């Protein structure tokens, strides 16, 4: 039981670490924070689970498909939701409407 808890804790901690590394890398490279990253991680897990359990794909085939789908989704989100604000040099997308009202 202790070994199971240790393996589970280490794997979950590794996943959290990778997600945090992704946030850090995104911020260091582009100077923006992409909060859609968490939904991308969950989408990848759901796609992989659906392919392995629902469509009975082998895991070795489902993982690259899920990674590719998440990569494409990330590019779409970056082009539509992040890049317009980065080119304008604003981060008002982080706080929505409130930023404009507080500055006035």
N, C-alpha and C positions, 0 to 999 in steps of 0.2 A: 504494500500500500504506500509506503514511503517513496519507493522508487517511482511509482506511477505519479505521485504528487510532484516529485522533483522533475520528472520528464515533462509533465504538463506545465509546470511553472516556468521551466526553462524555454519551452517552445513558445508559450504565450508572451514571455518577456522578450524573446527574440523578435516576434512579430511586432510588438510595440516599439522595439528599438528600430526596426526597419522603417516603420511608419514615421517615427520621429526623425530618422535620418533623411527620409524623403522630404519632410517639411523643411529641414535645415538646408538641404541641398537646393531646393526650390528657392528659398529665401536668399541664399548666398549667391545664386546665379542671376536671378531676375530681380531681386529686391522686392518681391511681392509674396504674399501668403496665399496659398491655394487651399481653401477649405473644402474643395470638392475632392480632395485626395482621399479622405475617409470613405466617401461613397464609392470611389473607384476601387478601393481595397475590398469593400463589401460586395460590390458587383462582381469582381473577379472570383471571390469565394462562391457566390451564388451560381455564377456561370459554370465554374468547375464542378460544383456539386450537382447541378442539373445535368451536365454532360456525363458525369460518371454514374450517378444513380438513376437518372431518368432515361437517358439515351444509351446507357450501358457502354460508354466509351472506356477504354483503358486510361488510367491516370496519366500515362506517358503522352497520350494524345490530347487529353483535356486541358492540361496545364498550359501548353503553348497556345492553344486556341483562346483560353481565358486571358492569358497575358497579352495576346495580340488585340483582343477586344478591348481590354482596359487601356492599352496604348493608343488605340484609335479614339476611344472616348476621351482620353486625356488631351489629345491633340484638338479635338472638337471643342472641348471646354476652354482650352487655352486660347484658341482663335476667337471664340464668340464672347467669352465672359472676362478674360484676363487681358488679352492684348490691347483692346481699345483703351482701357484705363492706363496701361503702361505707356502707350504711345502719347497719351495726353499728359502723362506725368502726375497723375492723381491717384490717390488710394481711397476715393470716396465710395467705391464699391464695397469697402469693408464695413462701413457704418450706414450705408443706405442714404436716406434723406436727411438724417440728423446732422450730418456734417455741413451741409449747405445752410441749415437754419442756425447752427451755432456760430458760424463764421460771420453771418450778417449782422 
